[in-house]
Amino acid sequence: MKRILCVFLAAAALAGCSRQETMAELTDRVFGRAAVQFLCLDANMDSVALACPGSPVYPRSINVDGSLWTSDYKWWCSGFFPGSLWYVYEYTGDPKYKNLALKYQAGLEPLRHRTDDHDIGFQLMCSYGNCLRITGDSLCVPVLTDGARSLATRFDPEVGCTRSWDTKKYVFSVIIDNMMNMELLLKGAGLSGDESLREMAVSHAYTTMKNHFRKDNSCYHVLDYDPETGELIKVYPGQGYSVDSAWARGQAWALYSFPMMYRFTGDPQMLAHAVAVAEYILPRLPEDGIPYWDFDSPDIPDDVRDASAAAVMACGLIELSGYVDKDSSARYLSVAEKMIRSLASEEYLASEEEVYGFLLKHSTGFKLRNSEVDAPLTYADYYFLEALMRWRSM
């Protein structure tokens, strides 16, 4: 009898050791790691700034040779590091992360008047948008409203969209990523009372729904329009494997942005489209929830993953779960949790002071150009922390 009892107690102890980490414990662990990593990343940024005085620098990724890859404030990713620092401050309450966020945010202020690029939505909402939300600092308001009006100069009523890139390769390019920048227009409308900004964002979303998506609800990356007639000229593969493939991060931008549009507008068509995108993505995910860089890569399962796409998708699924029926909500949250747990595992989460202080490993920027392949990306870190904050707030 004593032997049976000992075996039972040993089994119970083993079961206790293998208890799954709760999401609250996971969140605390990841933010603890982020707090350490971002101090390391800031120190590395300071070293670069000392070597290149006169212009603020921001983390981007790691080069092929293993060196740290930085950018100036104009690069589309410049708002993600200050945004990540805002999330760490929000979670920990430690003022040093607020001060660091303000340090990197300050270099982005000139973007409020930039009219030659569409990505000021990413740059200003992640930084000044989070600052306003967390601190209530009214000085953020004119920056965001100016930024929204600057972005609005890229809207063409004939096309019904804001233009993405000013390059000779395209006549009037619109990429799926641009849906994310509609949040700046919608926020600007709310802060300024200028309803034309909201109307532009809604028009852009409807035009995107009409032209950017295939019958199976997957999306293209790049569309080119004729600004004189508004007609679609050509579809380009962009960063995807081919013009007919489903580039993972493009699907992620769609999954994130349409629930966001519904949040601001209450338009049921935005919600219906978000659900359609989710229902396309979910059956095509690998077992661990981290997508390959393109759902249609011929090299699957021996190809690279994209942790950034998973982080963005998790954010979208968590928000979408709050707008749908109980069964769908549970299913979306289950997938989001799987993604988060995978990203928080040793496979994807960087060790302390690893990879220069980035938080996540194994993202993919532009595979076909061998750029940022199987590397850390600053926006992967940002959306991973956002997903955790969204989960925590449910």
Secondary structure, DSSP 8 states (H G I E B T S, - for coil): -HHHHHHHHHHHHHHHHT----HHHHHHHHHHHHHHHHHHHHHHHHHHHHHSTTS--EEEEE-TTS-EEEE-TTSTTTTHHHHHHHHHHHHH--HHHHHHHHHHHHTTGGGGG--S-STHHHHHIIIIIHHHHHH--TTHHHHHHHHHHHHHTTEETTTTEE-----TT-SSEEEGGGGGGHHHHHHHHHHH--HHHHHHHHHHHHHHHHHSB-TTS-B-SEEEE-TTT--EEEEE-TTSSSTTS-BHHHHHHHHHHHHHHHHHH--HHHHHHHHHHHHHHGGGS-TTS--BSBTT-TTTTSS-B-HHHHHHHHHHHHHHHTSS-HHHHHHHHHHHHHHHHHHTSTTTB--TTGGGG-SB--EEEEGGGTEEEEE--HHHHHHHHHHHHHHHH-
